[in-house]
Amino acid sequence: LIAGGALTVGLAWFAGPDALSLGLLVTVLGTMIWRLGDGPGGYQRDLTAATLVAVYVPFLGGFAALLAAAPDDGAWRILATLIAVVLSDTGGYAAGVFLGKHPMAPSVSPKKSWEGFGGSLTAAALGSALLIWQVFDVAPWWGALFGVAVSCAAVLGDLAESMIKRDLGVKDMSNLLPGHGGLMDRLDSILFAVPVAYLLLAVLVPVAG
């Protein structure tokens, strides 16, 4: 999985979106063959877990490599995506603290509220409208749409990671950043946001050539 993850992201960087899918396929097939050496016991369980890992981190993260690999403005594409995610998280936190009364998904993430979700959408939309307009010369309403879509993906990513942690019965996803949910709590929103950002920017700001 480690080797396949590095291969997947590397292929995305050097050869584009088709190579990203190829990297995922090679990783899953390689895992299937490698796991055969341990016999049939728990094979389906282990393969399912391995596929989840391969898709969740390197495949979704590979879209960040696709964003960054865009000639001329790759760094701006990454920056626009990260700013939208940060605005979404910040707006959601602020609105949730001061206005949050209606739980969004109490069985998954008790602290998330619909008011916080509204704050996430508003902050990401306003900030992205200005940034996309200034950086890519795209109409502000398209930038607002970009912010809303990225915010929705970021919130979904946060909820998905919370659901996985609850299913596993753990508080932290890793030993890094203990007490803060682990390292994945810093990446969950971004991993879901980058594919959405890549697809939208490919339409709004087509790469030359």
WOSULVEN-V388548 format. One line per field, one symbol per residue. phi: phi as a letter, one per 40 degrees, with the letter a starting at -180 (. if undefined). psi: psi as a letter, one per 40 degrees, with the letter a starting at -180 (. if undefined). burial: I if it has 24 or more other C-alpha atoms within 12 Angstrom, else O. A space follows every 50 residues. Layout:
phi->???
psi->???
burial->???
This chain:
phi->.cccccccccccccbgcccccccccccccccdcccdccgccgcccccccc cdccccbccccccccccccccgbdccccccccccccccccccccccccbc bbdcadcbadccbcccccccccccccccdccccccbfbddcccccdcccc cdccccccccccccccccgbcbcaccfcgbggccccbdcccccccccccc ccccbdccg
psi->ddddddddddddddeaddddddddddddddddddddeeiehedddddddd ddddddcdddddddddddehidfdddddddddddddddddddddddddeh dhhdgdedgdehiddddddddddddddddddddddefihddddddddddd dddddddddddddddddefidheiehfieeeidddeeddddddddddddd ddddgihh.
burial->IOOIIIIIIIIIIOOIIOIIIIIIIIIIOIIIOOIOOOOOOOOOOOIOOI IOIIIIIIIIIIIIIIIIIIOOOIOIIIIIIIIIIIIIIIIIIOIIOOOO OOOOOOOOIOIIIIIIIIIIIIIIIIIIIIIIIOOIOIOOOIIIIIIIII IIIIIIIIIIIIOIOOOOOOIOIOOOOOOOIOOIIIIIIIIIIIIIIIII IOOIIOOOO
